[in-house]
């Protein structure tokens, strides 16, 4: 089963959902705004993908919170992401014990067509 985490208004999430729907691939969707993910879930993701991939340093939330100036260690980054899920790059997809972050149609083709 494909499980997608993100927010419905995010362009990358919308593209990922459309990609899956266009191929009639079943998925479940977890909306960060309705049900935030906790530190434990983020820690699991961070064990499978680099934190540099998971933490959205280009987004408004990161800049507004002034996190660059804090020079956070990995534990600090995970704590901030659990407190502010919008710091997580979207979408995050759990599929066959893999964690896929962001939208990349050519990468998706290789993952979901195998």
HUCOR-V221478 format. One record per residue. N is the residue number from 1. SS is DSSP state (H for helix, E for strand, C for the rest). PSI is psi in whole degrees, 0 to 359 (* if undefined). BURIAL is 1 if it has 9 or more other ideal C-beta (glycine too) atoms within 8 Angstrom, else 0. Layout:
BEGIN
n->(N,N)
ss->(SS,SS)
psi->(PSI,PSI)
burial->(BURIAL,BURIAL)
END
This chain:
BEGIN
n->(1,2,3,4,5,6,7,8,9,10,11,12,13,14,15,16,17,18,19,20,21,22,23,24,25,26,27,28,29,30,31,32,33,34,35,36,37,38,39,40,41,42,43,44,45,46,47,48,49,50,51,52,53,54,55,56,57,58,59,60,61,62,63,64,65,66,67,68,69,70,71,72,73,74,75,76,77,78,79,80,81,82,83,84,85,86,87,88,89,90,91,92,93,94,95,96,97,98,99,100,101,102,103,104,105,106,107,108,109,110,111,112,113,114)
ss->(C,E,E,E,E,E,C,C,C,C,H,H,H,H,H,H,H,H,H,H,H,H,C,C,C,C,E,E,E,E,E,C,C,C,C,C,C,C,H,H,H,H,H,H,H,H,C,C,C,C,H,H,H,H,E,C,C,C,C,H,H,H,H,H,H,C,H,H,H,H,C,C,C,H,H,H,H,H,H,H,H,H,H,C,H,H,H,E,C,C,C,E,E,E,E,C,C,E,E,E,E,C,C,C,H,H,H,H,H,H,H,H,C,C)
psi->(141,127,122,134,137,204,143,331,354,129,318,322,316,318,318,316,317,318,311,317,320,336,9,38,127,143,163,152,132,114,116,324,328,320,94,150,152,177,324,315,315,322,320,313,315,342,347,339,150,144,329,332,321,325,122,94,354,354,165,320,314,314,317,321,349,37,334,319,339,343,60,145,179,317,320,320,316,318,313,319,325,328,333,83,339,354,348,129,140,154,162,127,129,124,121,51,12,154,124,128,131,179,122,99,322,324,316,319,316,325,311,356,10,*)
burial->(0,1,1,1,1,1,1,0,0,1,0,1,1,1,1,1,1,0,1,1,0,0,0,0,0,0,1,0,1,1,1,1,0,0,0,0,1,0,0,0,0,1,1,0,1,1,0,0,1,0,1,0,1,1,1,1,0,0,1,0,1,1,0,0,1,0,1,0,0,0,0,0,0,0,0,1,1,1,1,1,1,1,0,1,1,1,1,1,1,1,1,1,1,0,1,0,0,1,1,1,1,1,1,0,0,0,0,1,0,0,1,1,0,0)
END
